[in-house]
């Protein structure tokens, strides 16, 4: 009687240990996947930060050059007017052209 009961309990314990080991293995796989995904996302965000930093530097330089040009006299103001008009025209052409292509 007692030996049979111990065998039943031991086999039940072994089954539960195997079940637990299976769950731990699945959790480990999920943790590894999460780590891999977070590293990829961090690399992506780091690259975006570099891109925004370089774009900010370019924009800052452009604003400085525009400020210098605006303050340089009337001849440069005429050039600035042509430049702004041209940029607005290009913007509208691209806006409506790309709008028709996308639809």
N, CA, C and O atoms as a printed pandas DataFrame, in Angstrom:
     atom_number atom_name residue_name chain_id  residue_number  x_coord  y_coord  z_coord
0              1         N          UNK        A               1    0.755   -1.192    0.000
1              2        CA          UNK        A               1    0.000    0.000    0.000
2              3         C          UNK        A               1    0.800    1.263    0.000
3              4         O          UNK        A               1    0.616    2.123   -0.862
4              5         N          UNK        A               2    1.727    1.396    0.998
5              6        CA          UNK        A               2    2.444    2.658    1.152
6              7         C          UNK        A               2    3.425    2.883    0.002
7              8         O          UNK        A               2    3.577    4.008   -0.475
8              9         N          UNK        A               3    4.091    1.812   -0.446
9             10        CA          UNK        A               3    5.044    1.925   -1.555
10            11         C          UNK        A               3    4.354    2.297   -2.851
11            12         O          UNK        A               3    4.894    3.063   -3.648
12            13         N          UNK        A               4    3.159    1.758   -3.066
13            14        CA          UNK        A               4    2.396    2.077   -4.278
14            15         C          UNK        A               4    1.990    3.551   -4.279
15            16         O          UNK        A               4    2.050    4.216   -5.314
16            17         N          UNK        A               5    1.575    4.059   -3.109
17            18        CA          UNK        A               5    1.177    5.463   -2.983
18            19         C          UNK        A               5    2.370    6.382   -3.249
19            20         O          UNK        A               5    2.220    7.419   -3.895
20            21         N          UNK        A               6    3.565    6.006   -2.751
21            22        CA          UNK        A               6    4.771    6.809   -2.998
22            23         C          UNK        A               6    5.097    6.843   -4.485
23            24         O          UNK        A               6    5.468    7.891   -5.012
24            25         N          UNK        A               7    4.964    5.709   -5.165
25            26        CA          UNK        A               7    5.215    5.669   -6.611
26            27         C          UNK        A               7    4.241    6.567   -7.374
27            28         O          UNK        A               7    4.631    7.263   -8.311
28            29         N          UNK        A               8    2.981    6.545   -6.968
29            30        CA          UNK        A               8    1.982    7.402   -7.624
30            31         C          UNK        A               8    2.324    8.871   -7.399
31            32         O          UNK        A               8    2.275    9.675   -8.331
32            33         N          UNK        A               9    2.672    9.219   -6.159
33            34        CA          UNK        A               9    3.020   10.617   -5.855
34            35         C          UNK        A               9    4.291   11.042   -6.581
35            36         O          UNK        A               9    4.384   12.168   -7.069
36            37         N          UNK        A              10    5.276   10.136   -6.655
37            38        CA          UNK        A              10    6.525   10.466   -7.353
38            39         C          UNK        A              10    6.281   10.664   -8.844
39            40         O          UNK        A              10    6.826   11.590   -9.446
40            41         N          UNK        A              11    5.466    9.802   -9.441
41            42        CA          UNK        A              11    5.182    9.969  -10.873
42            43         C          UNK        A              11    4.399   11.264  -11.117
43            44         O          UNK        A              11    4.609   11.935  -12.127
44            45         N          UNK        A              12    3.500   11.613  -10.197
45            46        CA          UNK        A              12    2.756   12.880  -10.307
46            47         C          UNK        A              12    3.711   14.064  -10.176
47            48         O          UNK        A              12    3.601   15.036  -10.924
48            49         N          UNK        A              13    4.647   13.985   -9.229
49            50        CA          UNK        A              13    5.652   15.047   -9.070
50            51         C          UNK        A              13    6.515   15.174  -10.323
51            52         O          UNK        A              13    6.798   16.285  -10.773
52            53         N          UNK        A              14    6.930   14.047  -10.885
53            54        CA          UNK        A              14    7.740   14.077  -12.107
54            55         C          UNK        A              14    6.972   14.720  -13.264
55            56         O          UNK        A              14    7.537   15.495  -14.035
56            57         N          UNK        A              15    5.675   14.391  -13.379
57            58        CA          UNK        A              15    4.855   14.977  -14.433
58            59         C          UNK        A              15    4.746   16.497  -14.245
59            60         O          UNK        A              15    4.833   17.259  -15.208
60            61         N          UNK        A              16    4.555   16.918  -12.997
61            62        CA          UNK        A              16    4.456   18.353  -12.712
62            63         C          UNK        A              16    5.783   19.068  -12.963
63            64         O          UNK        A              16    5.794   20.197  -13.453
64            65         N          UNK        A              17    6.909   18.412  -12.629
65            66        CA          UNK        A              17    8.232   18.993  -12.888
66            67         C          UNK        A              17    8.443   19.157  -14.389
67            68         O          UNK        A              17    8.937   20.191  -14.837
68            69         N          UNK        A              18    8.072   18.141  -15.167
69            70        CA          UNK        A              18    8.206   18.234  -16.624
70            71         C          UNK        A              18    7.332   19.359  -17.184
71            72         O          UNK        A              18    7.755   20.100  -18.072
72            73         N          UNK        A              19    6.120   19.477  -16.661
73            74        CA          UNK        A              19    5.213   20.537  -17.097
74            75         C          UNK        A              19    5.802   21.913  -16.771
75            76         O          UNK        A              19    5.754   22.825  -17.596
76            77         N          UNK        A              20    6.355   22.053  -15.570
77            78        CA          UNK        A              20    6.975   23.309  -15.159
78            79         C          UNK        A              20    8.194   23.625  -16.025
79            80         O          UNK        A              20    8.392   24.773  -16.421
80            81         N          UNK        A              21    9.009   22.612  -16.318
81            82        CA          UNK        A              21   10.189   22.819  -17.165
82            83         C          UNK        A              21    9.772   23.288  -18.555
83            84         O          UNK        A              21   10.438   24.133  -19.152
84            85         N          UNK        A              22    8.681   22.747  -19.068
85            86        CA          UNK        A              22    8.174   23.166  -20.375
86            87         C          UNK        A              22    7.752   24.633  -20.347
87            88         O          UNK        A              22    8.054   25.390  -21.270
88            89         N          UNK        A              23    7.055   25.028  -19.287
89            90        CA          UNK        A              23    6.615   26.426  -19.168
90            91         C          UNK        A              23    7.800   27.371  -19.022
91            92         O          UNK        A              23    7.809   28.452  -19.610
92            93         N          UNK        A              24    8.797   26.970  -18.242
93            94        CA          UNK        A              24   10.001   27.796  -18.067
94            95         C          UNK        A              24   10.726   27.959  -19.402
95            96         O          UNK        A              24   11.216   29.043  -19.718
96            97         N          UNK        A              25   10.791   26.886  -20.177
97            98        CA          UNK        A              25   11.445   26.941  -21.483
98            99         C          UNK        A              25   10.718   27.917  -22.411
99           100         O          UNK        A              25   11.357   28.700  -23.114
100          101         N          UNK        A              26    9.381   27.868  -22.412
101          102        CA          UNK        A              26    8.612   28.809  -23.238
102          103         C          UNK        A              26    8.830   30.245  -22.783
103          104         O          UNK        A              26    8.983   31.141  -23.613
104          105         N          UNK        A              27    8.846   30.475  -21.461
105          106        CA          UNK        A              27    9.088   31.825  -20.945
106          107         C          UNK        A              27   10.473   32.333  -21.333
107          108         O          UNK        A              27   10.641   33.510  -21.650
108          109         N          UNK        A              28   11.455   31.448  -21.307
109          110        CA          UNK        A              28   12.813   31.836  -21.701
110          111         C          UNK        A              28   12.830   32.254  -23.167
111          112         O          UNK        A              28   13.463   33.248  -23.525
112          113         N          UNK        A              29   12.136   31.496  -24.018
113          114        CA          UNK        A              29   12.059   31.856  -25.436
114          115         C          UNK        A              29   11.397   33.203  -25.643
115          116         O          UNK        A              29   11.844   34.002  -26.466
116          117         N          UNK        A              30   10.326   33.459  -24.892
117          118        CA          UNK        A              30    9.641   34.752  -24.998
118          119         C          UNK        A              30   10.559   35.878  -24.536
119          120         O          UNK        A              30   10.604   36.933  -25.168
120          121         N          UNK        A              31   11.291   35.670  -23.441
121          122        CA          UNK        A              31   12.208   36.693  -22.931
122          123         C          UNK        A              31   13.306   36.996  -23.944
123          124         O          UNK        A              31   13.686   38.153  -24.121
124          125         N          UNK        A              32   13.816   35.968  -24.608
125          126        CA          UNK        A              32   14.854   36.169  -25.628
126          127         C          UNK        A              32   14.287   36.962  -26.801
127          128         O          UNK        A              32   14.951   37.856  -27.324
128          129         N          UNK        A              33   13.052   36.638  -27.221
129          130        CA          UNK        A              33   12.415   37.385  -28.308
130          131         C          UNK        A              33   12.206   38.849  -27.932
131          132         O          UNK        A              33   12.421   39.741  -28.753
132          133         N          UNK        A              34   11.786   39.097  -26.689
133          134        CA          UNK        A              34   11.584   40.476  -26.229
134          135         C          UNK        A              34   12.908   41.230  -26.224
135          136         O          UNK        A              34   12.964   42.389  -26.634
136          137         N          UNK        A              35   13.966   40.583  -25.765
137          138        CA          UNK        A              35   15.282   41.235  -25.743
138          139         C          UNK        A              35   15.735   41.595  -27.153
139          140         O          UNK        A              35   16.216   42.703  -27.390
140          141         N          UNK        A              36   15.582   40.660  -28.089
141          142        CA          UNK        A              36   15.981   40.898  -29.475
142          143         C          UNK        A              36   15.183   42.066  -30.068
143          144         O          UNK        A              36   15.748   42.945  -30.720
144          145         N          UNK        A              37   13.882   42.065  -29.839
145          146        CA          UNK        A              37   13.025   43.130  -30.368
146          147         C          UNK        A              37   13.387   44.484  -29.761
147          148         O          UNK        A              37   13.418   45.492  -30.468
148          149         N          UNK        A              38   13.659   44.514  -28.456
149          150        CA          UNK        A              38   14.001   45.790  -27.818
150          151         C          UNK        A              38   15.345   46.319  -28.327
151          152         O          UNK        A              38   15.510   47.529  -28.478
152          153         N          UNK        A              39   16.298   45.433  -28.592
153          154        CA          UNK        A              39   17.577   45.883  -29.153
154          155         C          UNK        A              39   17.379   46.468  -30.544
155          156         O          UNK        A              39   17.971   47.494  -30.879
156          157         N          UNK        A              40   16.539   45.810  -31.366
157          158        CA          UNK        A              40   16.271   46.331  -32.708
158          159         C          UNK        A              40   15.599   47.699  -32.630
159          160         O          UNK        A              40   15.948   48.609  -33.381
160          161         N          UNK        A              41   14.638   47.843  -31.722
161          162        CA          UNK        A              41   13.941   49.123  -31.585
162          163         C          UNK        A              41   14.898   50.211  -31.091
163          164         O          UNK        A              41   14.825   51.350  -31.553
164          165         N          UNK        A              42   15.786   49.877  -30.164
165          166        CA          UNK        A              42   16.760   50.862  -29.680
166          167         C          UNK        A              42   17.703   51.295  -30.792
167          168         O          UNK        A              42   18.026   52.477  -30.905
168          169         N          UNK        A              43   18.150   50.342  -31.620
169          170        CA          UNK        A              43   19.007   50.693  -32.752
170          171         C          UNK        A              43   18.266   51.613  -33.715
171          172         O          UNK        A              43   18.825   52.597  -34.199
172          173         N          UNK        A              44   17.011   51.287  -33.986
173          174        CA          UNK        A              44   16.197   52.103  -34.895
174          175         C          UNK        A              44   16.021   53.516  -34.342
175          176         O          UNK        A              44   16.176   54.496  -35.070
176          177         N          UNK        A              45   15.696   53.617  -33.045
177          178        CA          UNK        A              45   15.504   54.937  -32.435
178          179         C          UNK        A              45   16.813   55.721  -32.385
179          180         O          UNK        A              45   16.813   56.939  -32.561
180          181         N          UNK        A              46   17.926   55.033  -32.147
181          182        CA          UNK        A              46   19.219   55.716  -32.164
182          183         C          UNK        A              46   19.524   56.299  -33.528
183          184         O          UNK        A              46   20.024   57.419  -33.634
184          185         N          UNK        A              47   19.220   55.536  -34.579
185          186        CA          UNK        A              47   19.412   56.040  -35.938
186          187         C          UNK        A              47   18.523   57.233  -36.229
187          188         O          UNK        A              47   18.944   58.183  -36.890
188          189         N          UNK        A              48   17.294   57.188  -35.737
189          190        CA          UNK        A              48   16.387   58.317  -35.940
190          191         C          UNK        A              48   16.903   59.555  -35.225
191          192         O          UNK        A              48   16.804   60.664  -35.749
192          193         N          UNK        A              49   17.455   59.371  -34.029
193          194        CA          UNK        A              49   18.006   60.505  -33.295
194          195         C          UNK        A              49   19.147   61.154  -34.059
195          196         O          UNK        A              49   19.249   62.380  -34.105
196          197         N          UNK        A              50   20.007   60.338  -34.659
197          198        CA          UNK        A              50   21.105   60.872  -35.466
198          199         C          UNK        A              50   20.570   61.631  -36.674
199          200         O          UNK        A              50   21.071   62.704  -37.011
200          201         N          UNK        A              51   19.540   61.064  -37.332
201          202        CA          UNK        A              51   18.953   61.727  -38.496
202          203         C          UNK        A              51   18.336   63.063  -38.111
203          204         O          UNK        A              51   18.512   64.056  -38.817
204          205         N          UNK        A              52   17.611   63.094  -36.990
205          206        CA          UNK        A              52   17.007   64.347  -36.558
206          207         C          UNK        A              52   18.076   65.360  -36.166
207          208         O          UNK        A              52   17.916   66.556  -36.410
208          209         N          UNK        A              53   19.151   64.896  -35.569
209          210        CA          UNK        A              53   20.232   65.806  -35.206
210          211         C          UNK        A              53   20.867   66.445  -36.424
211          212         O          UNK        A              53   21.132   67.648  -36.425
212          213         N          UNK        A              54   21.119   65.651  -37.472
213          214        CA          UNK        A              54   21.716   66.217  -38.681
214          215         C          UNK        A              54   20.728   67.128  -39.396
215          216         O          UNK        A              54   21.125   68.158  -39.941
216          217         N          UNK        A              55   19.435   66.763  -39.403
217          218        CA          UNK        A              55   18.427   67.624  -40.033
218          219         C          UNK        A              55   18.312   68.941  -39.277
219          220         O          UNK        A              55   18.146   69.998  -39.887
220          221         N          UNK        A              56   18.400   68.881  -37.964
221          222        CA          UNK        A              56   18.336   70.097  -37.158
222          223         C          UNK        A              56   19.530   71.005  -37.451
223          224         O          UNK        A              56   19.382   72.223  -37.546
224          225         N          UNK        A              57   20.708   70.406  -37.592
225          226        CA          UNK        A              57   21.893   71.195  -37.928
226          227         C          UNK        A              57   21.774   71.853  -39.291
227          228         O          UNK        A              57   22.131   73.020  -39.457
228          229         N          UNK        A              58   21.267   71.100  -40.274
229          230        CA          UNK        A              58   21.076   71.668  -41.611
230          231         C          UNK        A              58   20.054   72.791  -41.592
231          232         O          UNK        A              58   20.256   73.831  -42.218
232          233         N          UNK        A              59   18.958   72.584  -40.876
233          234        CA          UNK        A              59   17.914   73.598  -40.807
234          235         C          UNK        A              59   18.428   74.848  -40.102
235          236         O          UNK        A              59   18.136   75.967  -40.523
236          237         N          UNK        A              60   19.190   74.658  -39.034
237          238        CA          UNK        A              60   19.758   75.805  -38.330
238          239         C          UNK        A              60   20.685   76.613  -39.223
239          240         O          UNK        A              60   20.655   77.843  -39.203
240          241         N          UNK        A              61   21.512   75.924  -40.009
241          242        CA          UNK        A              61   22.395   76.621  -40.942
242          243         C          UNK        A              61   21.620   77.363  -42.014
243          244         O          UNK        A              61   21.987   78.476  -42.393
244          245         N          UNK        A              62   20.550   76.754  -42.505
245          246        CA          UNK        A              62   19.723   77.403  -43.527
246          247         C          UNK        A              62   19.050   78.647  -42.972
247          248         O          UNK        A              62   19.003   79.680  -43.640
248          249         N          UNK        A              63   18.533   78.556  -41.764
249          250        CA          UNK        A              63   17.888   79.719  -41.143
250          251         C          UNK        A              63   18.905   80.835  -40.946
251          252         O          UNK        A              63   18.588   82.006  -41.154
252          253         N          UNK        A              64   20.104   80.490  -40.552
253          254        CA          UNK        A              64   21.141   81.509  -40.364
254          255         C          UNK        A              64   21.480   82.188  -41.686
255          256         O          UNK        A              64   21.627   83.409  -41.742
256          257         N          UNK        A              65   21.606   81.391  -42.754
257          258        CA          UNK        A              65   21.898   81.987  -44.064
258          259         C          UNK        A              65   20.748   82.869  -44.544
259          260         O          UNK        A              65   20.983   83.930  -45.121
260          261         N          UNK        A              66   19.510   82.438  -44.311
261          262        CA          UNK        A              66   18.358   83.263  -44.691
262          263         C          UNK        A              66   18.340   84.565  -43.901
263          264         O          UNK        A              66   18.038   85.622  -44.455
264          265         N          UNK        A              67   18.656   84.499  -42.628
265          266        CA          UNK        A              67   18.702   85.713  -41.809
266          267         C          UNK        A              67   19.768   86.669  -42.326
267          268         O          UNK        A              67   19.538   87.876  -42.406
268          269         N          UNK        A              68   20.921   86.140  -42.672
269          270        CA          UNK        A              68   21.988   86.986  -43.217
270          271         C          UNK        A              68   21.566   87.615  -44.535
271          272         O          UNK        A              68   21.851   88.785  -44.790
272          273         N          UNK        A              69   20.886   86.836  -45.373
273          274        CA          UNK        A              69   20.463   87.336  -46.674
274          275         C          UNK        A              69   19.398   88.421  -46.524
275          276         O          UNK        A              69   19.412   89.411  -47.256
276          277         N          UNK        A              70   18.473   88.240  -45.576
277          278        CA          UNK        A              70   17.409   89.227  -45.370
278          279         C          UNK        A              70   17.980   90.553  -44.870
279          280         O          UNK        A              70   17.456   91.613  -45.211
280          281         N          UNK        A              71   19.012   90.511  -44.093
281          282        CA          UNK        A              71   19.572   91.728  -43.531
282          283         C          UNK        A              71   20.614   92.393  -44.416
283          284         O          UNK        A              71   21.194   93.400  -44.010
284          285         N          UNK        A              72   20.872   91.869  -45.607
285          286        CA          UNK        A              72   22.003   92.355  -46.404
286          287         C          UNK        A              72   21.661   93.506  -47.339
287          288         O          UNK        A              72   22.580   94.080  -47.922
288          289         N          UNK        A              73   20.419   93.874  -47.517
289          290        CA          UNK        A              73   20.106   94.998  -48.392
290          291         C          UNK        A              73   18.992   94.682  -49.361
291          292         O          UNK        A              73   18.467   93.569  -49.393
292          293         N          UNK        A              74   18.624   95.721  -50.182
293          294        CA          UNK        A              74   17.466   95.600  -51.062
294          295         C          UNK        A              74   17.674   94.604  -52.198
295          296         O          UNK        A              74   16.731   93.910  -52.577
296          297         N          UNK        A              75   18.868   94.518  -52.743
297          298        CA          UNK        A              75   19.086   93.588  -53.859
298          299         C          UNK        A              75   18.870   92.144  -53.407
299          300         O          UNK        A              75   18.326   91.324  -54.146
300          301         N          UNK        A              76   19.300   91.855  -52.204
301          302        CA          UNK        A              76   19.083   90.508  -51.680
302          303         C          UNK        A              76   17.621   90.269  -51.332
303          304         O          UNK        A              76   17.158   89.129  -51.360
304          305         N          UNK        A              77   16.887   91.333  -51.002
305          306        CA          UNK        A              77   15.459   91.163  -50.712
306          307         C          UNK        A              77   14.701   90.759  -51.970
307          308         O          UNK        A              77   13.780   89.945  -51.909
308          309         N          UNK        A              78   15.085   91.326  -53.107
309          310        CA          UNK        A              78   14.443   90.939  -54.366
310          311         C          UNK        A              78   14.741   89.464  -54.658
311          312         O          UNK        A              78   13.850   88.711  -55.050
312          313         N          UNK        A              79   15.983   89.068  -54.465
313          314        CA          UNK        A              79   16.356   87.668  -54.657
314          315         C          UNK        A              79   15.580   86.770  -53.694
315          316         O          UNK        A              79   15.127   85.690  -54.074
316          317         N          UNK        A              80   15.431   87.219  -52.453
317          318        CA          UNK        A              80   14.677   86.445  -51.466
318          319         C          UNK        A              80   13.218   86.309  -51.894
319          320         O          UNK        A              80   12.628   85.240  -51.733
320          321         N          UNK        A              81   12.635   87.361  -52.428
321          322        CA          UNK        A              81   11.248   87.311  -52.897
322          323         C          UNK        A              81   11.110   86.280  -54.015
323          324         O          UNK        A              81   10.170   85.485  -54.015
324          325         N          UNK        A              82   12.048   86.291  -54.972
325          326        CA          UNK        A              82   12.017   85.297  -56.054
326          327         C          UNK        A              82   12.177   83.880  -55.496
327          328         O          UNK        A              82   11.497   82.949  -55.929
328          329         N          UNK        A              83   13.064   83.737  -54.554
329          330        CA          UNK        A              83   13.310   82.425  -53.957
330          331         C          UNK        A              83   12.061   81.896  -53.245
331          332         O          UNK        A              83   11.688   80.736  -53.420
332          333         N          UNK        A              84   11.427   82.742  -52.450
333          334        CA          UNK        A              84   10.217   82.321  -51.730
334          335         C          UNK        A              84    9.098   82.000  -52.709
335          336         O          UNK        A              84    8.398   81.001  -52.543
336          337         N          UNK        A              85    8.920   82.838  -53.730
337          338        CA          UNK        A              85    7.886   82.578  -54.737
338          339         C          UNK        A              85    8.149   81.249  -55.439
339          340         O          UNK        A              85    7.222   80.469  -55.657
340          341         N          UNK        A              86    9.389   80.991  -55.789
341          342        CA          UNK        A              86    9.737   79.733  -56.442
342          343         C          UNK        A              86    9.485   78.534  -55.549
343          344         O          UNK        A              86    8.970   77.513  -56.005
344          345         N          UNK        A              87    9.843   78.652  -54.284
345          346        CA          UNK        A              87    9.614   77.548  -53.352
346          347         C          UNK        A              87    8.125   77.272  -53.155
347          348         O          UNK        A              87    7.712   76.114  -53.089
348          349         N          UNK        A              88    7.321   78.326  -53.062
349          350        CA          UNK        A              88    5.870   78.139  -52.923
350          351         C          UNK        A              88    5.314   77.467  -54.169
351          352         O          UNK        A              88    4.480   76.568  -54.072
352          353         N          UNK        A              89    5.774   77.901  -55.343
353          354        CA          UNK        A              89    5.318   77.301  -56.604
354          355         C          UNK        A              89    5.687   75.814  -56.658
355          356         O          UNK        A              89    4.856   74.978  -57.013
356          357         N          UNK        A              90    6.923   75.493  -56.309
357          358        CA          UNK        A              90    7.368   74.092  -56.313
358          359         C          UNK        A              90    6.554   73.274  -55.314
359          360         O          UNK        A              90    6.195   72.130  -55.593
360          361         N          UNK        A              91    6.264   73.856  -54.156
361          362        CA          UNK        A              91    5.461   73.151  -53.159
362          363         C          UNK        A              91    4.082   72.799  -53.720
363          364         O          UNK        A              91    3.623   71.665  -53.586
364          365         N          UNK        A              92    3.420   73.784  -54.354
365          366        CA          UNK        A              92    2.084   73.510  -54.893
366          367         C          UNK        A              92    2.126   72.502  -56.032
367          368         O          UNK        A              92    1.245   71.647  -56.130
368          369         N          UNK        A              93    3.130   72.589  -56.889
369          370        CA          UNK        A              93    3.244   71.616  -57.983
370          371         C          UNK        A              93    3.421   70.208  -57.413
371          372         O          UNK        A              93    2.761   69.268  -57.856
372          373         N          UNK        A              94    4.306   70.067  -56.439
373          374        CA          UNK        A              94    4.510   68.746  -55.833
374          375         C          UNK        A              94    3.271   68.275  -55.083
375          376         O          UNK        A              94    2.914   67.098  -55.147
376          377         N          UNK        A              95    2.610   69.194  -54.369
377          378        CA          UNK        A              95    1.434   68.827  -53.585
378          379         C          UNK        A              95    0.319   68.300  -54.486
379          380         O          UNK        A              95   -0.246   67.237  -54.231
380          381         N          UNK        A              96    0.008   69.052  -55.541
381          382        CA          UNK        A              96   -1.076   68.613  -56.424
382          383         C          UNK        A              96   -0.642   67.462  -57.326
383          384         O          UNK        A              96   -1.446   66.581  -57.631
384          385         N          UNK        A              97    0.605   67.460  -57.751
385          386        CA          UNK        A              97    1.096   66.368  -58.592
386          387         C          UNK        A              97    1.113   65.046  -57.846
387          388         O          UNK        A              97    0.645   64.032  -58.362
388          389         N          UNK        A              98    1.649   65.055  -56.638
389          390        CA          UNK        A              98    1.680   63.823  -55.845
390          391         C          UNK        A              98    0.283   63.429  -55.385
391          392         O          UNK        A              98   -0.009   62.242  -55.239
392          393         N          UNK        A              99   -0.581   64.413  -55.156
393          394        CA          UNK        A              99   -1.960   64.112  -54.768
394          395         C          UNK        A              99   -2.694   63.351  -55.853
395          396         O          UNK        A              99   -3.466   62.441  -55.554
396          397         N          UNK        A             100   -2.465   63.710  -57.113
397          398        CA          UNK        A             100   -3.121   63.004  -58.222
398          399         C          UNK        A             100   -2.507   61.627  -58.437
399          400         O          UNK        A             100   -3.208   60.692  -58.824
400          401         N          UNK        A             101   -1.215   61.493  -58.192
401          402        CA          UNK        A             101   -0.552   60.193  -58.363
402          403         C          UNK        A             101   -1.023   59.215  -57.294
403          404         O          UNK        A             101   -1.265   58.045  -57.591
404          405         N          UNK        A             102   -1.155   59.677  -56.062
405          406        CA          UNK        A             102   -1.546   58.801  -54.956
406          407         C          UNK        A             102   -2.975   58.312  -55.135
407          408         O          UNK        A             102   -3.275   57.157  -54.833
408          409         N          UNK        A             103   -3.852   59.168  -55.618
409          410        CA          UNK        A             103   -5.251   58.756  -55.819
410          411         C          UNK        A             103   -5.308   57.860  -56.975
411          412         O          UNK        A             103   -6.385   57.385  -57.335
